Amino acid sequence: MKNNEITDITSKRRLFELNLGDVRKYRDLVMLFVKRDFKNSYKQTVLGPLWIIIKPFLSTFVFTVIFGMIANISTDGMPQFLFFMAGNILWSFFSSCLNGSSSTFIGNARLFGKVYFPRLVMPCANIIYNTIGFLINFVMFFILVLTYMFTGSNVHPNLCALLMPLILLSSALLGTGCGLIVSSVTTKYRDLGVLVSFGVTLWMYITPVVYPVSQVSDSFRPLALLNPVAPLIETFRYGFLGSGTFPWQYLILSFAVTVVVLLFGIIVFNRVEKNFIDTV
């Protein structure tokens, strides 16, 4: 069967040109990269994909012991394990989208130099890959929520839980936008990539992942909620656990920041994409 389509490859591109139509045409390639990421992540491992479930449980257990039992950090009356797991799985999803997108150029330099395909295919595949992992973790989290709820614990899901798709989308796009910026900058300044993991870790500790916003002093609480990830985690917890706060004003602001960061990331990404191969 003949394919009469012609792809025009040119460096003359508008700043906001996404070429989503081209990404849709390459959807089979997107899924191929998703499968590749799964294979690369769990090859030569004993437990394989079971690590998707084991990792959040292990890290949540560590958080519960260190921050809950030893540091005795308040969880606003919520069961400690559920409190830490809620923040952990959503933060892990955000940080995975950021870290995955931040290596778009450097991590695929050889591939980009050999064959043409829309470069946004890589971030899209990264989002899908991490979304699958999050949904698996969310199922386990939701089972625990139901278990705690029916055993009489202080867990009361409410209608704010219906905001989860928006929270998930905002987390993915915010992480991807930040990752695109980092990926574009590190093509010229490679040493900045070393700071990414440190920066993400530092970002986690200024985000209410292991503590509720209510534990932040009144004078600093508005500043803490200006962190665009903070309202997402607080709303996620509030919706499924029924305690804490629902900072709807800051949630709307977080959505706005996500749009700005994503658009800026696309601008920088498009500019760097034009001459990336010449710089490697």
C-alpha positions as CSV (number, residue, x, y, z in Angstrom):
1,M,0.0,0.0,0.0
2,K,1.5,3.3,-1.1
3,N,1.8,6.3,1.3
4,N,1.6,9.5,-0.6
5,E,1.9,11.8,2.4
6,I,4.9,14.2,2.3
7,T,6.5,15.5,5.5
8,D,8.0,19.0,5.2
9,I,10.9,19.3,7.6
10,T,11.8,22.9,8.2
11,S,13.4,25.1,10.8
12,K,10.8,27.8,10.2
13,R,8.3,27.2,13.0
14,R,6.0,29.4,15.0
15,L,6.7,29.6,18.7
16,F,3.4,28.0,19.7
17,E,3.3,25.5,16.9
18,L,2.5,22.1,18.5
19,N,2.0,19.9,15.5
20,L,-0.5,17.8,17.5
21,G,-1.8,16.5,14.2
22,D,1.6,15.0,13.5
23,V,1.7,13.6,17.0
24,R,-1.6,11.9,16.4
25,K,-0.3,10.4,13.2
26,Y,2.6,9.0,15.1
27,R,0.4,7.6,17.9
28,D,1.7,4.1,17.2
29,L,5.2,5.4,17.8
30,V,4.1,7.0,21.1
31,M,2.8,3.6,22.3
32,L,6.0,2.0,21.1
33,F,8.0,4.4,23.3
34,V,5.7,3.7,26.2
35,K,6.4,-0.1,25.9
36,R,10.1,0.7,25.6
37,D,10.0,2.7,28.8
38,F,8.3,-0.2,30.6
39,K,10.8,-2.7,29.3
40,N,13.8,-0.5,30.2
41,S,12.5,0.3,33.7
42,Y,12.0,-3.3,34.8
43,K,14.3,-5.4,32.7
44,Q,16.8,-7.6,34.6
45,T,14.7,-7.2,37.8
46,V,13.4,-10.0,39.9
47,L,10.0,-8.6,40.6
48,G,9.5,-6.7,37.3
49,P,6.4,-4.5,37.1
50,L,5.5,-5.4,40.7
51,W,7.9,-2.6,41.6
52,I,5.1,-0.1,40.5
53,I,3.1,-1.2,43.5
54,I,6.0,-2.0,45.9
55,K,7.9,1.3,45.5
56,P,5.0,3.6,46.8
57,F,4.2,1.2,49.7
58,L,7.9,1.1,50.7
59,S,8.4,4.9,50.5
60,T,5.1,5.5,52.3
61,F,6.1,3.1,55.0
62,V,9.4,5.0,55.5
63,F,7.5,8.4,55.6
64,T,5.1,6.9,58.2
65,V,7.9,5.7,60.4
66,I,10.2,8.8,60.1
67,F,7.7,11.7,59.9
68,G,4.7,10.1,61.6
69,M,6.1,8.0,64.4
70,I,9.5,9.5,65.1
71,A,8.9,13.2,64.2
72,N,5.3,12.9,65.2
73,I,4.1,15.3,62.5
74,S,0.4,16.0,62.6
75,T,-1.8,14.6,59.8
76,D,-4.9,16.6,60.6
77,G,-6.5,13.6,62.2
78,M,-6.2,11.4,59.1
79,P,-4.7,7.9,59.3
80,Q,-1.0,8.4,58.9
81,F,-0.4,5.8,56.2
82,L,-3.2,7.1,54.0
83,F,-2.0,10.7,54.6
84,F,1.5,10.0,53.5
85,M,0.5,7.7,50.6
86,A,-1.9,10.4,49.2
87,G,0.9,12.9,49.0
88,N,3.5,10.4,47.9
89,I,1.7,9.0,44.9
90,L,0.7,12.4,43.5
91,W,4.1,13.9,44.1
92,S,5.8,10.8,42.5
93,F,3.6,11.3,39.4
94,F,4.5,14.9,39.1
95,S,8.2,14.4,39.6
96,S,8.3,11.5,37.2
97,C,6.7,13.6,34.5
98,L,9.3,16.4,35.2
99,N,12.3,14.1,35.3
100,G,11.2,12.1,32.2
101,S,10.6,15.3,30.1
102,S,13.9,16.9,31.3
103,S,15.9,14.2,29.4
104,T,14.0,14.6,26.2
105,F,16.8,16.0,24.2
106,I,19.9,14.7,25.9
107,G,18.5,11.2,26.5
108,N,17.4,10.8,22.9
109,A,20.2,12.7,21.0
110,R,21.3,9.6,18.9
111,L,17.7,8.8,17.9
112,F,16.9,12.4,17.0
113,G,20.0,12.5,14.7
114,K,19.0,9.4,12.8
115,V,15.3,9.7,12.0
116,Y,12.6,12.4,11.9
117,F,9.5,12.3,14.0
118,P,7.7,15.0,16.0
119,R,9.8,15.6,19.1
120,L,6.7,16.0,21.3
121,V,6.2,12.3,20.8
122,M,8.7,11.7,23.6
123,P,7.0,13.9,26.3
124,C,3.6,12.5,25.3
125,A,4.9,8.9,25.8
126,N,6.4,9.9,29.1
127,I,3.1,11.3,30.3
128,I,1.2,8.1,29.3
129,Y,3.8,5.9,30.9
130,N,3.7,7.7,34.2
131,T,-0.1,8.0,34.1
132,I,-0.4,4.2,33.9
133,G,1.9,3.9,36.9
134,F,-0.1,6.4,38.8
135,L,-3.5,4.8,38.0
136,I,-2.2,1.4,39.3
137,N,-1.0,3.1,42.5
138,F,-4.3,5.0,42.8
139,V,-6.3,1.8,42.6
140,M,-4.3,0.5,45.6
141,F,-4.8,3.8,47.4
142,F,-8.5,3.8,46.8
143,I,-8.8,0.2,48.1
144,L,-7.1,1.3,51.3
145,V,-9.4,4.4,51.6
146,L,-12.5,2.1,51.4
147,T,-10.9,-0.3,53.9
148,Y,-10.2,2.4,56.4
149,M,-13.6,4.0,55.8
150,F,-15.6,0.8,56.5
151,T,-13.5,0.0,59.6
152,G,-14.6,3.2,61.3
153,S,-11.4,5.3,60.7
154,N,-11.5,9.1,60.3
155,V,-11.8,8.9,56.4
156,H,-14.7,10.7,54.7
157,P,-14.4,11.1,50.9
158,N,-16.4,14.0,49.4
159,L,-17.3,15.5,46.1
160,C,-13.9,17.2,45.8
161,A,-12.6,13.7,44.8
162,L,-14.3,14.3,41.4
163,L,-11.6,16.9,40.7
164,M,-9.0,14.2,40.4
165,P,-8.9,14.2,36.6
166,L,-8.2,17.9,36.6
167,I,-5.6,17.5,39.4
168,L,-4.0,14.6,37.4
169,L,-3.9,16.6,34.2
170,S,-2.5,19.7,35.9
171,S,0.2,17.7,37.6
172,A,1.2,16.0,34.3
173,L,1.3,19.3,32.3
174,L,3.1,21.2,35.0
175,G,5.7,18.6,35.4
176,T,6.1,18.3,31.6
177,G,6.3,22.1,31.2
178,C,9.0,22.3,33.8
179,G,10.8,19.3,32.2
180,L,10.7,20.8,28.7
181,I,12.3,24.0,30.1
182,V,15.0,22.0,31.9
183,S,15.6,19.8,28.8
184,S,16.0,22.8,26.6
185,V,18.4,24.6,28.9
186,T,20.6,21.5,29.5
187,T,21.3,21.1,25.8
188,K,23.7,24.0,26.1
189,Y,24.6,23.9,29.8
190,R,24.9,20.2,30.6
191,D,26.0,20.6,34.2
192,L,22.6,22.1,35.1
193,G,21.2,18.6,34.7
194,V,23.1,17.6,37.9
195,L,21.0,20.1,39.8
196,V,17.6,18.8,38.6
197,S,17.4,15.8,41.1
198,F,18.5,18.1,44.0
199,G,16.0,20.7,42.9
200,V,13.2,18.2,42.7
201,T,14.0,16.8,46.2
202,L,14.1,20.4,47.6
203,W,10.8,21.2,45.9
204,M,9.3,18.1,47.6
205,Y,10.2,19.4,51.1
206,I,8.6,22.8,50.5
207,T,5.5,21.0,49.2
208,P,3.0,19.5,51.8
209,V,3.9,15.9,50.9
210,V,4.9,14.9,54.4
211,Y,3.0,17.5,56.4
212,P,-0.3,19.3,56.0
213,V,-0.6,23.0,55.1
214,S,-2.3,23.5,58.5
215,Q,1.1,23.0,60.2
216,V,2.6,26.0,58.3
217,S,2.4,29.2,60.4
218,D,-0.4,31.6,59.4
219,S,2.1,34.2,58.1
220,F,3.8,31.7,55.7
221,R,0.7,29.6,54.7
222,P,-0.3,31.8,51.7
223,L,3.3,31.7,50.5
224,A,3.4,27.9,50.9
225,L,0.2,27.6,48.8
226,L,1.6,29.7,46.0
227,N,3.7,26.6,45.3
228,P,1.6,25.3,42.3
229,V,1.9,21.7,43.5
230,A,0.7,22.4,47.0
231,P,-3.0,23.1,46.2
232,L,-3.1,20.0,44.0
233,I,-1.9,17.7,46.9
234,E,-4.1,19.4,49.5
235,T,-7.2,19.1,47.3
236,F,-6.4,15.5,46.5
237,R,-6.1,14.6,50.2
238,Y,-9.2,16.6,51.1
239,G,-11.3,14.9,48.4
240,F,-10.4,11.4,49.3
241,L,-9.7,11.6,53.0
242,G,-12.1,14.4,54.0
243,S,-9.7,16.3,56.3
244,G,-7.4,19.2,55.7
245,T,-8.2,22.1,53.5
246,F,-9.7,22.8,50.1
247,P,-7.7,25.9,48.9
248,W,-9.9,26.5,45.8
249,Q,-8.5,30.0,45.2
250,Y,-4.9,28.7,45.1
251,L,-6.1,25.7,43.1
252,I,-7.3,28.0,40.3
253,L,-4.0,29.9,40.5
254,S,-2.2,26.6,40.2
255,F,-4.1,25.8,37.0
256,A,-3.1,29.2,35.7
257,V,0.5,28.7,36.5
258,T,0.4,25.3,34.8
259,V,-0.8,26.9,31.6
260,V,1.9,29.6,31.7
261,V,4.7,27.2,32.5
262,L,3.5,24.8,29.7
263,L,3.3,27.5,27.1
264,F,6.8,28.8,28.1
265,G,8.1,25.3,28.0
266,I,6.7,24.8,24.5
267,I,8.3,28.1,23.3
268,V,11.7,27.2,24.6
269,F,11.3,23.6,23.3
270,N,10.4,24.8,19.8
271,R,13.4,27.2,19.7
272,V,15.9,24.6,20.8
273,E,14.5,21.9,18.6
274,K,15.5,23.9,15.5
275,N,19.3,23.5,16.0
276,F,19.6,20.9,18.7
277,I,21.4,18.4,16.5
278,D,24.0,21.0,15.7
279,T,24.9,21.4,19.4
280,V,25.4,17.8,20.3
